[in-house]
Amino acid sequence: MRLIQITDSHLHADKQARSRAGVPWRQFQLVLEAVIAERPDVVVFTGDISQDETAASYAHAREALSTLPCPWFWIPGNHDQLELMIAEHPLLEEVDLEQWRLLLLNTQVAGKPHGELGSDALSALAKRLEQDDRPTMIAMHHPPVDVGAAWMDAIGLQDRDAFWQLLSAYPQVKIILFGHAHQAYAQHHQAAGADIGVYGCPAMADQFLPGADAFAIDEASRPGYRVVDIHGQEWQTWIERVEV
C-alpha cells in the first residue's frame, strides 16, 4: 500500500493570490500532479488547507483533490474552518487500511496557532486503540515533538507529554504524521518499548527555515510531499520535492 501525505496548502479564494514566497494555488496544482504520478492508494491532507478561511478556498481544494485516483482524507489545521471543510468533504476519525488503521486526530484550538488534544480526545484515542491491535498510523496537524525551531516548537502540540504517555500503553502505534512545521522531519521516538516513526512533511505552500529561533521562510527549499510505502508491518518513507 502506498500512502501519500500532503499538507499546508494555505489556499485563497483568489487563485492568483501570493504568499510570501510563491503562489499557493499554482504550487498546490504542481504537487498534486506529482502525487497523482506516484499512483497512491490513499492520500491524507494534514491541515491548513486554507489561508483566508473562505468557502471558495475549500471548494478549490476539493475540486482539485477530486482528480486523485484514490480515496483522500483531510484534517483541520490551525488556519482552517471546520464547517467550511465539512461542507466540501467529510472529516473522518478513522480509515480502515485493511492490515493497518489510520487514525485522524483534530488538534485544532480555535483561534490559536498551537495545538491540543484535550482530555476527552485523549480518552477517545485510548478507547480506539483498545479496540484494535492492528498496526496503526496517526495523522495530526501539530507536531507532537520539538522540530528544532524555537518559534515553531512553542506552537506545537501543547499536551504532547500526555499524548506520549498514552501511547506508551499501545505498541501497535507505528507511525505518526504531522504538518504545521512546513519542513521535513524524520525521527524515531521510544514508546511502549518500541520505536515510533515520527514524520513531518514539506508544505505545499511556503517552506519554513529549519532551526530558526524566529519565524523565517526558507526561500531555497521547494514544496513537497511524503510517500509512505507499507509492506506487511514494515514501511519505508521519504520526501519528494516539486520544482516550481
DOVEXFI-292836 format. One record per atom (N, C-alpha, C): residue number from 1; chain; atom name; x, y, z. Coordinates in nm, 3 decimals. Layout:
<atoms>
num_cadena_atomo_x_y_z
NUM_A_CA_X_Y_Z
...
</atoms>
This chain:
<atoms>
num_cadena_atomo_x_y_z
1_A_N_0.084_-0.119_0.000
1_A_CA_0.000_0.000_0.000
1_A_C_0.087_0.124_0.000
2_A_N_0.051_0.219_-0.081
2_A_CA_0.122_0.348_-0.085
2_A_C_0.031_0.459_-0.036
3_A_N_0.070_0.521_0.074
3_A_CA_0.000_0.638_0.128
3_A_C_0.087_0.760_0.104
4_A_N_0.025_0.869_0.064
4_A_CA_0.096_0.994_0.045
4_A_C_0.036_1.101_0.136
5_A_N_0.123_1.172_0.205
5_A_CA_0.084_1.286_0.289
5_A_C_0.111_1.416_0.215
6_A_N_0.011_1.503_0.213
6_A_CA_0.028_1.641_0.169
6_A_C_-0.017_1.731_0.283
7_A_N_0.028_1.855_0.283
7_A_CA_-0.007_1.940_0.397
7_A_C_0.013_2.087_0.365
8_A_N_-0.057_2.172_0.439
8_A_CA_-0.033_2.317_0.445
8_A_C_-0.029_2.382_0.307
9_A_N_-0.144_2.381_0.240
9_A_CA_-0.153_2.447_0.109
9_A_C_-0.182_2.596_0.120
10_A_N_-0.251_2.638_0.227
10_A_CA_-0.277_2.780_0.255
10_A_C_-0.337_2.852_0.133
11_A_N_-0.446_2.794_0.083
11_A_CA_-0.511_2.848_-0.036
11_A_C_-0.594_2.972_-0.006
12_A_N_-0.616_3.052_-0.110
12_A_CA_-0.702_3.170_-0.105
12_A_C_-0.819_3.151_-0.202
13_A_N_-0.921_3.231_-0.183
13_A_CA_-1.030_3.233_-0.279
13_A_C_-0.979_3.278_-0.416
14_A_N_-0.888_3.374_-0.416
14_A_CA_-0.824_3.423_-0.538
14_A_C_-0.708_3.330_-0.574
15_A_N_-0.721_3.258_-0.685
15_A_CA_-0.618_3.162_-0.723
15_A_C_-0.485_3.229_-0.760
16_A_N_-0.488_3.357_-0.785
16_A_CA_-0.365_3.430_-0.820
16_A_C_-0.297_3.492_-0.698
17_A_N_-0.359_3.479_-0.581
17_A_CA_-0.303_3.541_-0.460
17_A_C_-0.165_3.483_-0.431
18_A_N_-0.077_3.570_-0.381
18_A_CA_0.059_3.530_-0.350
18_A_C_0.075_3.507_-0.199
19_A_N_0.166_3.417_-0.167
19_A_CA_0.213_3.402_-0.030
19_A_C_0.343_3.481_-0.017
20_A_N_0.421_3.456_0.087
20_A_CA_0.548_3.526_0.100
20_A_C_0.648_3.485_-0.007
21_A_N_0.637_3.362_-0.057
21_A_CA_0.741_3.310_-0.145
21_A_C_0.688_3.246_-0.274
22_A_N_0.560_3.260_-0.301
22_A_CA_0.509_3.197_-0.422
22_A_C_0.359_3.216_-0.436
23_A_N_0.300_3.137_-0.524
23_A_CA_0.155_3.139_-0.548
23_A_C_0.100_3.005_-0.500
24_A_N_0.030_3.002_-0.386
24_A_CA_-0.013_2.874_-0.329
24_A_C_-0.094_2.786_-0.424
25_A_N_-0.186_2.845_-0.499
25_A_CA_-0.269_2.762_-0.587
25_A_C_-0.184_2.694_-0.694
26_A_N_-0.087_2.764_-0.750
26_A_CA_-0.001_2.703_-0.852
26_A_C_0.082_2.590_-0.790
27_A_N_0.134_2.613_-0.671
27_A_CA_0.214_2.510_-0.605
27_A_C_0.128_2.389_-0.569
28_A_N_0.006_2.415_-0.525
28_A_CA_-0.089_2.308_-0.495
28_A_C_-0.111_2.219_-0.617
29_A_N_-0.132_2.281_-0.732
29_A_CA_-0.154_2.205_-0.854
29_A_C_-0.032_2.122_-0.893
30_A_N_0.086_2.181_-0.881
30_A_CA_0.208_2.110_-0.919
30_A_C_0.234_1.991_-0.827
31_A_N_0.210_2.010_-0.697
31_A_CA_0.228_1.899_-0.604
31_A_C_0.127_1.788_-0.635
32_A_N_0.003_1.824_-0.659
32_A_CA_-0.098_1.721_-0.689
32_A_C_-0.063_1.644_-0.815
33_A_N_-0.012_1.711_-0.917
33_A_CA_0.029_1.641_-1.039
33_A_C_0.135_1.536_-1.008
34_A_N_0.232_1.574_-0.924
34_A_CA_0.338_1.481_-0.887
34_A_C_0.282_1.366_-0.803
35_A_N_0.188_1.396_-0.713
35_A_CA_0.127_1.292_-0.629
35_A_C_0.051_1.192_-0.715
36_A_N_-0.025_1.240_-0.811
36_A_CA_-0.101_1.150_-0.899
36_A_C_-0.007_1.056_-0.973
37_A_N_0.109_1.107_-1.014
37_A_CA_0.206_1.024_-1.086
37_A_C_0.264_0.913_-0.998
38_A_N_0.254_0.929_-0.866
38_A_CA_0.303_0.827_-0.772
38_A_C_0.207_0.709_-0.759
39_A_N_0.088_0.720_-0.812
39_A_CA_-0.014_0.615_-0.808
39_A_C_-0.044_0.572_-0.664
40_A_N_-0.086_0.666_-0.580
40_A_CA_-0.112_0.633_-0.439
40_A_C_-0.240_0.551_-0.423
41_A_N_-0.245_0.478_-0.312
41_A_CA_-0.367_0.407_-0.274
41_A_C_-0.455_0.492_-0.183
42_A_N_-0.394_0.586_-0.113
42_A_CA_-0.467_0.677_-0.025
42_A_C_-0.383_0.802_-0.006
43_A_N_-0.450_0.916_0.008
43_A_CA_-0.384_1.044_0.034
43_A_C_-0.444_1.104_0.161
44_A_N_-0.357_1.152_0.250
44_A_CA_-0.402_1.220_0.371
44_A_C_-0.346_1.361_0.371
45_A_N_-0.432_1.457_0.396
45_A_CA_-0.401_1.600_0.391
45_A_C_-0.405_1.650_0.536
46_A_N_-0.287_1.685_0.591
46_A_CA_-0.279_1.711_0.735
46_A_C_-0.295_1.858_0.771
47_A_N_-0.390_1.925_0.708
47_A_CA_-0.436_2.053_0.760
47_A_C_-0.378_2.180_0.698
48_A_N_-0.437_2.292_0.742
48_A_CA_-0.410_2.425_0.686
48_A_C_-0.433_2.423_0.535
49_A_N_-0.553_2.380_0.500
49_A_CA_-0.595_2.383_0.360
49_A_C_-0.608_2.527_0.314
50_A_N_-0.668_2.611_0.397
50_A_CA_-0.697_2.749_0.361
50_A_C_-0.609_2.847_0.437
51_A_N_-0.582_2.959_0.374
51_A_CA_-0.517_3.071_0.441
51_A_C_-0.617_3.180_0.475
52_A_N_-0.709_3.208_0.383
52_A_CA_-0.804_3.319_0.404
52_A_C_-0.937_3.274_0.464
53_A_N_-0.951_3.142_0.491
53_A_CA_-1.068_3.089_0.561
53_A_C_-1.198_3.119_0.487
54_A_N_-1.194_3.105_0.354
54_A_CA_-1.312_3.129_0.271
54_A_C_-1.369_2.999_0.219
55_A_N_-1.500_2.998_0.193
55_A_CA_-1.563_2.881_0.135
55_A_C_-1.502_2.848_-0.001
56_A_N_-1.467_2.952_-0.077
56_A_CA_-1.411_2.930_-0.211
56_A_C_-1.278_2.857_-0.204
57_A_N_-1.196_2.886_-0.103
57_A_CA_-1.066_2.818_-0.094
57_A_C_-1.083_2.668_-0.074
58_A_N_-1.182_2.628_0.005
58_A_CA_-1.208_2.485_0.025
58_A_C_-1.270_2.422_-0.099
59_A_N_-1.352_2.497_-0.170
59_A_CA_-1.410_2.445_-0.295
59_A_C_-1.300_2.422_-0.398
60_A_N_-1.203_2.514_-0.406
60_A_CA_-1.090_2.494_-0.497
60_A_C_-1.015_2.366_-0.460
61_A_N_-0.990_2.348_-0.331
61_A_CA_-0.915_2.230_-0.286
61_A_C_-0.990_2.102_-0.319
62_A_N_-1.118_2.098_-0.286
62_A_CA_-1.197_1.976_-0.311
62_A_C_-1.203_1.944_-0.460
63_A_N_-1.219_2.046_-0.543
63_A_CA_-1.225_2.023_-0.688
63_A_C_-1.094_1.961_-0.738
64_A_N_-0.983_2.012_-0.691
64_A_CA_-0.854_1.958_-0.734
64_A_C_-0.829_1.819_-0.676
65_A_N_-0.862_1.800_-0.549
65_A_CA_-0.839_1.671_-0.486
65_A_C_-0.926_1.562_-0.546
66_A_N_-1.038_1.600_-0.606
66_A_CA_-1.127_1.500_-0.667
66_A_C_-1.064_1.436_-0.790
67_A_N_-0.953_1.492_-0.840
67_A_CA_-0.883_1.432_-0.953
67_A_C_-0.788_1.320_-0.910
68_A_N_-0.770_1.303_-0.780
68_A_CA_-0.683_1.195_-0.732
68_A_C_-0.741_1.059_-0.769
69_A_N_-0.656_0.961_-0.797
69_A_CA_-0.704_0.830_-0.838
69_A_C_-0.735_0.737_-0.720
70_A_N_-0.757_0.794_-0.602
70_A_CA_-0.771_0.712_-0.481
70_A_C_-0.852_0.790_-0.378
71_A_N_-0.894_0.725_-0.270
71_A_CA_-0.961_0.799_-0.161
71_A_C_-0.865_0.899_-0.097
72_A_N_-0.922_1.011_-0.051
72_A_CA_-0.841_1.110_0.020
72_A_C_-0.918_1.159_0.142
73_A_N_-0.841_1.200_0.242
73_A_CA_-0.898_1.240_0.371
73_A_C_-0.822_1.363_0.419
74_A_N_-0.892_1.448_0.494
74_A_CA_-0.824_1.566_0.547
74_A_C_-0.862_1.590_0.692
75_A_N_-0.773_1.663_0.759
75_A_CA_-0.795_1.705_0.897
75_A_C_-0.767_1.854_0.905
76_A_N_-0.824_1.923_1.004
76_A_CA_-0.805_2.068_1.013
76_A_C_-0.671_2.106_1.073
77_A_N_-0.619_2.220_1.028
77_A_CA_-0.506_2.285_1.092
77_A_C_-0.553_2.408_1.166
78_A_N_-0.460_2.482_1.220
78_A_CA_-0.498_2.599_1.299
78_A_C_-0.563_2.709_1.216
79_A_N_-0.537_2.711_1.085
79_A_CA_-0.598_2.814_0.999
79_A_C_-0.736_2.776_0.948
80_A_N_-0.778_2.653_0.968
80_A_CA_-0.896_2.603_0.898
80_A_C_-1.027_2.632_0.971
81_A_N_-1.135_2.634_0.892
81_A_CA_-1.271_2.649_0.941
81_A_C_-1.343_2.516_0.922
82_A_N_-1.374_2.449_1.033
82_A_CA_-1.429_2.314_1.025
82_A_C_-1.558_2.307_0.945
83_A_N_-1.648_2.403_0.966
83_A_CA_-1.777_2.398_0.897
83_A_C_-1.759_2.406_0.745
84_A_N_-1.665_2.490_0.702
84_A_CA_-1.642_2.504_0.558
84_A_C_-1.575_2.380_0.500
85_A_N_-1.488_2.317_0.578
85_A_CA_-1.428_2.191_0.533
85_A_C_-1.534_2.083_0.516
86_A_N_-1.617_2.067_0.619
86_A_CA_-1.718_1.962_0.619
86_A_C_-1.818_1.981_0.505
87_A_N_-1.844_2.107_0.469
87_A_CA_-1.936_2.135_0.359
87_A_C_-1.883_2.080_0.226
88_A_N_-1.751_2.063_0.215
88_A_CA_-1.692_2.015_0.091
88_A_C_-1.656_1.867_0.094
89_A_N_-1.618_1.816_0.212
89_A_CA_-1.571_1.678_0.222
89_A_C_-1.577_1.637_0.368
90_A_N_-1.614_1.512_0.398
90_A_CA_-1.629_1.471_0.539
90_A_C_-1.498_1.477_0.616
91_A_N_-1.511_1.496_0.747
91_A_CA_-1.398_1.482_0.839
91_A_C_-1.416_1.349_0.911
92_A_N_-1.329_1.255_0.885
92_A_CA_-1.336_1.124_0.947
92_A_C_-1.237_1.113_1.062
93_A_N_-1.264_1.020_1.152
93_A_CA_-1.174_0.996_1.264
93_A_C_-1.087_0.873_1.242
94_A_N_-1.128_0.786_1.149
94_A_CA_-1.055_0.661_1.129
94_A_C_-1.076_0.612_0.987
95_A_N_-0.970_0.553_0.930
95_A_CA_-0.976_0.493_0.798
95_A_C_-0.922_0.351_0.808
96_A_N_-0.997_0.256_0.755
96_A_CA_-0.956_0.116_0.753
96_A_C_-0.862_0.095_0.634
97_A_N_-0.737_0.061_0.663
97_A_CA_-0.638_0.034_0.559
97_A_C_-0.610_-0.116_0.549
98_A_N_-0.709_-0.197_0.582
98_A_CA_-0.701_-0.343_0.580
98_A_C_-0.604_-0.393_0.687
99_A_N_-0.479_-0.416_0.656
99_A_CA_-0.387_-0.465_0.758
99_A_C_-0.353_-0.357_0.861
100_A_N_-0.371_-0.232_0.825
100_A_CA_-0.339_-0.118_0.912
100_A_C_-0.465_-0.037_0.939
101_A_N_-0.453_0.053_1.038
101_A_CA_-0.554_0.157_1.064
101_A_C_-0.488_0.293_1.052
102_A_N_-0.564_0.390_1.006
102_A_CA_-0.522_0.530_1.005
102_A_C_-0.617_0.606_1.096
103_A_N_-0.563_0.665_1.204
103_A_CA_-0.644_0.747_1.295
103_A_C_-0.615_0.894_1.266
104_A_N_-0.721_0.971_1.249
104_A_CA_-0.712_1.112_1.212
104_A_C_-0.750_1.197_1.334
105_A_N_-0.655_1.272_1.387
105_A_CA_-0.678_1.349_1.509
105_A_C_-0.692_1.497_1.478
106_A_N_-0.788_1.559_1.544
106_A_CA_-0.809_1.704_1.533
106_A_C_-0.738_1.772_1.650
107_A_N_-0.629_1.843_1.623
107_A_CA_-0.552_1.911_1.727
107_A_C_-0.579_2.061_1.730
108_A_N_-0.678_2.106_1.656
108_A_CA_-0.706_2.250_1.646
108_A_C_-0.758_2.307_1.777
109_A_N_-0.705_2.423_1.814
109_A_CA_-0.759_2.504_1.923
109_A_C_-0.809_2.632_1.857
110_A_N_-0.940_2.652_1.856
110_A_CA_-0.999_2.761_1.778
110_A_C_-0.935_2.895_1.810
111_A_N_-0.890_2.963_1.706
111_A_CA_-0.835_3.097_1.721
111_A_C_-0.692_3.103_1.769
112_A_N_-0.627_2.987_1.788
112_A_CA_-0.491_2.983_1.840
112_A_C_-0.399_2.911_1.741
113_A_N_-0.270_2.948_1.738
113_A_CA_-0.178_2.879_1.647
113_A_C_-0.131_2.744_1.700
114_A_N_-0.131_2.725_1.831
114_A_CA_-0.084_2.600_1.888
114_A_C_-0.193_2.493_1.880
115_A_N_-0.154_2.370_1.912
115_A_CA_-0.248_2.259_1.909
115_A_C_-0.266_2.193_2.044
116_A_N_-0.376_2.123_2.057
116_A_CA_-0.403_2.048_2.180
116_A_C_-0.507_1.942_2.149
117_A_N_-0.494_1.827_2.212
117_A_CA_-0.596_1.723_2.201
117_A_C_-0.701_1.736_2.309
118_A_N_-0.658_1.756_2.432
118_A_CA_-0.752_1.766_2.544
118_A_C_-0.786_1.629_2.599
119_A_N_-0.837_1.629_2.721
119_A_CA_-0.862_1.503_2.791
119_A_C_-0.966_1.416_2.722
120_A_N_-1.071_1.478_2.666
120_A_CA_-1.175_1.397_2.601
120_A_C_-1.120_1.326_2.478
121_A_N_-1.045_1.398_2.396
121_A_CA_-0.989_1.337_2.274
121_A_C_-0.886_1.231_2.309
122_A_N_-0.808_1.255_2.413
122_A_CA_-0.710_1.154_2.454
122_A_C_-0.780_1.028_2.504
123_A_N_-0.888_1.044_2.580
123_A_CA_-0.964_0.928_2.625
123_A_C_-1.024_0.852_2.508
124_A_N_-1.077_0.926_2.410
124_A_CA_-1.134_0.862_2.292
124_A_C_-1.028_0.787_2.213
125_A_N_-0.908_0.846_2.205
125_A_CA_-0.798_0.779_2.135
125_A_C_-0.763_0.648_2.206
126_A_N_-0.755_0.652_2.338
126_A_CA_-0.723_0.530_2.413
126_A_C_-0.828_0.422_2.387
127_A_N_-0.954_0.459_2.384
127_A_CA_-1.060_0.361_2.360
127_A_C_-1.046_0.298_2.221
128_A_N_-1.013_0.380_2.123
128_A_CA_-0.998_0.327_1.988
128_A_C_-0.879_0.233_1.979
129_A_N_-0.772_0.267_2.048
129_A_CA_-0.654_0.179_2.047
129_A_C_-0.680_0.050_2.123
130_A_N_-0.764_0.057_2.226
130_A_CA_-0.801_-0.064_2.300
130_A_C_-0.880_-0.162_2.212
131_A_N_-0.954_-0.108_2.117
131_A_CA_-1.047_-0.190_2.039
131_A_C_-0.982_-0.269_1.926
132_A_N_-0.859_-0.233_1.890
132_A_CA_-0.800_-0.292_1.770
132_A_C_-0.649_-0.285_1.782
133_A_N_-0.583_-0.399_1.768
133_A_CA_-0.437_-0.401_1.784
133_A_C_-0.363_-0.410_1.651
134_A_N_-0.431_-0.381_1.542
134_A_CA_-0.361_-0.377_1.413
134_A_C_-0.257_-0.265_1.413
135_A_N_-0.152_-0.277_1.331
135_A_CA_-0.057_-0.166_1.318
135_A_C_-0.131_-0.037_1.284
136_A_N_-0.092_0.070_1.351
136_A_CA_-0.168_0.194_1.344
136_A_C_-0.079_0.311_1.306
137_A_N_-0.133_0.394_1.217
137_A_CA_-0.072_0.520_1.179
137_A_C_-0.162_0.632_1.229
138_A_N_-0.102_0.735_1.288
138_A_CA_-0.177_0.851_1.336
138_A_C_-0.138_0.972_1.253
139_A_N_-0.238_1.047_1.207
139_A_CA_-0.214_1.172_1.135
139_A_C_-0.272_1.287_1.217
140_A_N_-0.195_1.395_1.229
140_A_CA_-0.236_1.512_1.306
140_A_C_-0.171_1.635_1.244
141_A_N_-0.222_1.752_1.278
141_A_CA_-0.162_1.873_1.221
141_A_C_-0.041_1.920_1.300
142_A_N_-0.054_1.933_1.430
142_A_CA_0.052_1.992_1.512
142_A_C_0.157_1.888_1.550
143_A_N_0.285_1.925_1.545
143_A_CA_0.391_1.831_1.583
143_A_C_0.380_1.790_1.730
144_A_N_0.388_1.661_1.758
144_A_CA_0.390_1.615_1.898
144_A_C_0.532_1.607_1.953
145_A_N_0.626_1.666_1.880
145_A_CA_0.768_1.668_1.917
145_A_C_0.824_1.806_1.886
146_A_N_0.941_1.836_1.941
146_A_CA_1.015_1.956_1.901
146_A_C_1.083_1.928_1.768
147_A_N_1.070_2.022_1.676
147_A_CA_1.133_2.007_1.544
147_A_C_1.265_2.083_1.534
148_A_N_1.299_2.160_1.640
148_A_CA_1.427_2.228_1.642
148_A_C_1.423_2.374_1.603
149_A_N_1.306_2.428_1.576
149_A_CA_1.287_2.571_1.551
149_A_C_1.210_2.628_1.669
150_A_N_1.273_2.718_1.746
150_A_CA_1.218_2.761_1.874
150_A_C_1.076_2.815_1.861
151_A_N_1.051_2.898_1.762
151_A_CA_0.919_2.961_1.749
151_A_C_0.813_2.856_1.713
152_A_N_0.849_2.757_1.630
152_A_CA_0.754_2.652_1.592
152_A_C_0.730_2.557_1.707
153_A_N_0.835_2.523_1.783
153_A_CA_0.818_2.432_1.896
153_A_C_0.723_2.491_2.001
154_A_N_0.718_2.624_2.008
154_A_CA_0.628_2.690_2.105
154_A_C_0.482_2.679_2.064
155_A_N_0.455_2.650_1.936
155_A_CA_0.316_2.642_1.890
155_A_C_0.284_2.502_1.836
156_A_N_0.354_2.402_1.887
156_A_CA_0.323_2.264_1.854
156_A_C_0.212_2.211_1.942
157_A_N_0.209_2.080_1.961
157_A_CA_0.106_2.016_2.044
157_A_C_0.138_2.043_2.190
158_A_N_0.049_2.113_2.260
158_A_CA_0.076_2.156_2.397
158_A_C_0.068_2.043_2.498
159_A_N_-0.016_1.945_2.472
159_A_CA_-0.028_1.832_2.566
159_A_C_0.044_1.708_2.513
160_A_N_0.161_1.731_2.456
160_A_CA_0.239_1.621_2.398
160_A_C_0.282_1.518_2.503
161_A_N_0.310_1.564_2.624
161_A_CA_0.352_1.469_2.728
161_A_C_0.242_1.368_2.757
162_A_N_0.119_1.417_2.767
162_A_CA_0.006_1.327_2.790
162_A_C_-0.017_1.236_2.671
163_A_N_0.004_1.287_2.552
163_A_CA_-0.010_1.208_2.430
163_A_C_0.090_1.093_2.429
164_A_N_0.217_1.123_2.459
164_A_CA_0.318_1.018_2.458
164_A_C_0.300_0.919_2.573
165_A_N_0.253_0.968_2.686
165_A_CA_0.225_0.877_2.797
165_A_C_0.116_0.778_2.758
166_A_N_0.014_0.827_2.689
166_A_CA_-0.094_0.739_2.643
166_A_C_-0.038_0.633_2.547
167_A_N_0.044_0.676_2.452
167_A_CA_0.096_0.582_2.352
167_A_C_0.185_0.475_2.414
168_A_N_0.239_0.503_2.532
168_A_CA_0.328_0.405_2.594
168_A_C_0.258_0.274_2.626
169_A_N_0.124_0.274_2.625
169_A_CA_0.047_0.153_2.654
169_A_C_0.003_0.080_2.528
170_A_N_0.036_0.134_2.409
170_A_CA_-0.019_0.079_2.285
170_A_C_0.090_0.060_2.181
171_A_N_0.156_-0.054_2.185
171_A_CA_0.268_-0.077_2.093
171_A_C_0.229_-0.092_1.947
172_A_N_0.098_-0.098_1.918
172_A_CA_0.058_-0.110_1.778
172_A_C_0.076_0.021_1.701
173_A_N_0.095_0.134_1.771
173_A_CA_0.117_0.261_1.701
173_A_C_0.259_0.260_1.645
174_A_N_0.268_0.267_1.512
174_A_CA_0.396_0.256_1.443
174_A_C_0.445_0.387_1.381
175_A_N_0.350_0.469_1.335
175_A_CA_0.384_0.588_1.256
175_A_C_0.298_0.705_1.301
176_A_N_0.359_0.823_1.311
176_A_CA_0.285_0.948_1.333
176_A_C_0.326_1.045_1.222
177_A_N_0.227_1.100_1.154
177_A_CA_0.248_1.201_1.051
177_A_C_0.194_1.335_1.101
178_A_N_0.270_1.443_1.080
178_A_CA_0.219_1.575_1.118
178_A_C_0.252_1.678_1.010
179_A_N_0.180_1.791_1.017
179_A_CA_0.204_1.906_0.929
179_A_C_0.254_2.023_1.011
180_A_N_0.204_2.144_0.977
180_A_CA_0.225_2.266_1.057
180_A_C_0.366_2.322_1.051
181_A_N_0.468_2.236_1.048
181_A_CA_0.606_2.283_1.057
181_A_C_0.662_2.328_0.923
182_A_N_0.594_2.297_0.814
182_A_CA_0.638_2.339_0.680
182_A_C_0.783_2.299_0.652
183_A_N_0.821_2.180_0.694
183_A_CA_0.957_2.131_0.671
183_A_C_0.959_1.980_0.692
184_A_N_1.060_1.917_0.636
184_A_CA_1.077_1.773_0.654
184_A_C_1.126_1.745_0.795
185_A_N_1.083_1.632_0.849
185_A_CA_1.127_1.586_0.980
185_A_C_1.112_1.435_0.981
186_A_N_1.212_1.366_1.035
186_A_CA_1.204_1.221_1.046
186_A_C_1.291_1.175_1.163
187_A_N_1.226_1.122_1.265
187_A_CA_1.297_1.069_1.381
187_A_C_1.219_0.949_1.435
188_A_N_1.288_0.864_1.510
188_A_CA_1.221_0.756_1.582
188_A_C_1.217_0.792_1.730
189_A_N_1.099_0.773_1.790
189_A_CA_1.080_0.806_1.931
189_A_C_1.033_0.681_2.004
190_A_N_1.084_0.663_2.125
190_A_CA_1.052_0.546_2.205
190_A_C_0.917_0.560_2.274
191_A_N_0.836_0.458_2.261
191_A_CA_0.710_0.448_2.336
191_A_C_0.670_0.302_2.337
192_A_N_0.617_0.257_2.448
192_A_CA_0.573_0.117_2.462
192_A_C_0.687_0.020_2.431
193_A_N_0.810_0.062_2.462
193_A_CA_0.924_-0.026_2.442
193_A_C_0.962_-0.047_2.297
194_A_N_0.908_0.036_2.207
194_A_CA_0.937_0.021_2.065
194_A_C_0.956_0.159_2.003
195_A_N_1.015_0.160_1.885
195_A_CA_1.033_0.286_1.813
195_A_C_0.907_0.320_1.735
196_A_N_0.867_0.447_1.744
196_A_CA_0.759_0.501_1.660
196_A_C_0.824_0.599_1.563
197_A_N_0.797_0.580_1.435
197_A_CA_0.845_0.675_1.335
197_A_C_0.760_0.800_1.337
198_A_N_0.823_0.915_1.357
198_A_CA_0.752_1.044_1.364
198_A_C_0.802_1.129_1.247
199_A_N_0.708_1.172_1.163
199_A_CA_0.746_1.232_1.036
199_A_C_0.671_1.362_1.008
200_A_N_0.746_1.465_0.975
200_A_CA_0.691_1.590_0.926
200_A_C_0.703_1.595_0.775
201_A_N_0.636_1.692_0.715
201_A_CA_0.622_1.697_0.570
201_A_C_0.642_1.840_0.520
202_A_N_0.710_1.859_0.407
202_A_CA_0.714_1.991_0.348
202_A_C_0.574_2.042_0.318
203_A_N_0.557_2.171_0.323
203_A_CA_0.429_2.231_0.287
203_A_C_0.410_2.231_0.135
204_A_N_0.285_2.242_0.094
204_A_CA_0.258_2.269_-0.047
204_A_C_0.282_2.416_-0.078
205_A_N_0.268_2.500_0.023
205_A_CA_0.292_2.644_0.007
205_A_C_0.436_2.676_0.050
206_A_N_0.458_2.785_0.123
206_A_CA_0.593_2.826_0.164
206_A_C_0.657_2.725_0.258
207_A_N_0.790_2.716_0.253
207_A_CA_0.867_2.632_0.345
207_A_C_0.924_2.721_0.457
208_A_N_0.931_2.666_0.578
208_A_CA_0.989_2.738_0.691
208_A_C_1.134_2.697_0.710
209_A_N_1.215_2.791_0.758
209_A_CA_1.358_2.767_0.773
209_A_C_1.385_2.678_0.893
210_A_N_1.443_2.561_0.873
210_A_CA_1.473_2.472_0.986
210_A_C_1.571_2.536_1.084
211_A_N_1.550_2.510_1.213
211_A_CA_1.642_2.556_1.315
211_A_C_1.634_2.703_1.350
212_A_N_1.536_2.775_1.297
212_A_CA_1.528_2.919_1.320
212_A_C_1.470_2.949_1.458
213_A_N_1.525_3.051_1.524
213_A_CA_1.471_3.093_1.653
213_A_C_1.341_3.170_1.637
214_A_N_1.331_3.249_1.529
214_A_CA_1.211_3.327_1.500
214_A_C_1.159_3.288_1.362
215_A_N_1.034_3.325_1.334
215_A_CA_0.972_3.290_1.206
215_A_C_1.060_3.333_1.089
216_A_N_1.084_3.240_0.997
216_A_CA_1.164_3.270_0.878
216_A_C_1.126_3.174_0.767
217_A_N_1.117_3.227_0.644
217_A_CA_1.087_3.147_0.526
217_A_C_1.217_3.090_0.470
218_A_N_1.211_2.965_0.427
218_A_CA_1.324_2.901_0.359
218_A_C_1.301_2.916_0.208
219_A_N_1.355_3.023_0.152
219_A_CA_1.329_3.052_0.011
219_A_C_1.405_2.959_-0.083
220_A_N_1.504_2.886_-0.032
220_A_CA_1.580_2.794_-0.116
220_A_C_1.514_2.657_-0.128
221_A_N_1.416_2.630_-0.043
221_A_CA_1.353_2.499_-0.042
221_A_C_1.229_2.499_-0.130
222_A_N_1.181_2.381_-0.163
222_A_CA_1.069_2.367_-0.256
222_A_C_0.952_2.294_-0.190
223_A_N_0.832_2.312_-0.244
223_A_CA_0.717_2.235_-0.193
223_A_C_0.741_2.086_-0.211
224_A_N_0.666_2.006_-0.137
224_A_CA_0.684_1.862_-0.149
224_A_C_0.573_1.783_-0.083
225_A_N_0.597_1.654_-0.070
225_A_CA_0.502_1.562_-0.009
225_A_C_0.580_1.444_0.046
226_A_N_0.513_1.363_0.128
226_A_CA_0.577_1.244_0.186
226_A_C_0.511_1.118_0.131
227_A_N_0.592_1.024_0.093
227_A_CA_0.546_0.892_0.049
227_A_C_0.569_0.793_0.163
228_A_N_0.469_0.710_0.191
228_A_CA_0.482_0.601_0.288
228_A_C_0.441_0.472_0.217
229_A_N_0.536_0.385_0.195
229_A_CA_0.508_0.253_0.137
229_A_C_0.505_0.150_0.249
230_A_N_0.395_0.077_0.259
230_A_CA_0.376_-0.021_0.366
230_A_C_0.380_-0.161_0.308
231_A_N_0.459_-0.247_0.371
231_A_CA_0.471_-0.386_0.332
231_A_C_0.453_-0.471_0.458
232_A_N_0.335_-0.528_0.475
232_A_CA_0.307_-0.601_0.598
232_A_C_0.312_-0.507_0.716
233_A_N_0.397_-0.535_0.815
233_A_CA_0.412_-0.447_0.931
233_A_C_0.532_-0.352_0.915
234_A_N_0.600_-0.358_0.804
234_A_CA_0.716_-0.273_0.779
234_A_C_0.678_-0.160_0.684
235_A_N_0.761_-0.056_0.685
235_A_CA_0.734_0.056_0.596
235_A_C_0.864_0.124_0.557
236_A_N_0.855_0.195_0.447
236_A_CA_0.960_0.287_0.402
236_A_C_0.894_0.421_0.376
237_A_N_0.965_0.530_0.405
237_A_CA_0.908_0.662_0.382
237_A_C_1.017_0.758_0.339
238_A_N_0.977_0.851_0.254
238_A_CA_1.072_0.951_0.205
238_A_C_0.996_1.075_0.156
239_A_N_1.073_1.181_0.137
239_A_CA_1.019_1.308_0.089
239_A_C_1.050_1.325_-0.059
240_A_N_0.953_1.376_-0.133
240_A_CA_0.975_1.419_-0.270
240_A_C_0.948_1.570_-0.279
241_A_N_1.031_1.638_-0.355
241_A_CA_1.016_1.783_-0.377
241_A_C_0.970_1.808_-0.521
242_A_N_0.908_1.924_-0.541
242_A_CA_0.849_1.959_-0.670
242_A_C_0.909_2.091_-0.717
243_A_N_0.953_2.095_-0.841
243_A_CA_1.005_2.220_-0.899
243_A_C_0.889_2.315_-0.927
244_A_N_0.909_2.442_-0.895
244_A_CA_0.805_2.544_-0.920
244_A_C_0.863_2.658_-1.004
</atoms>
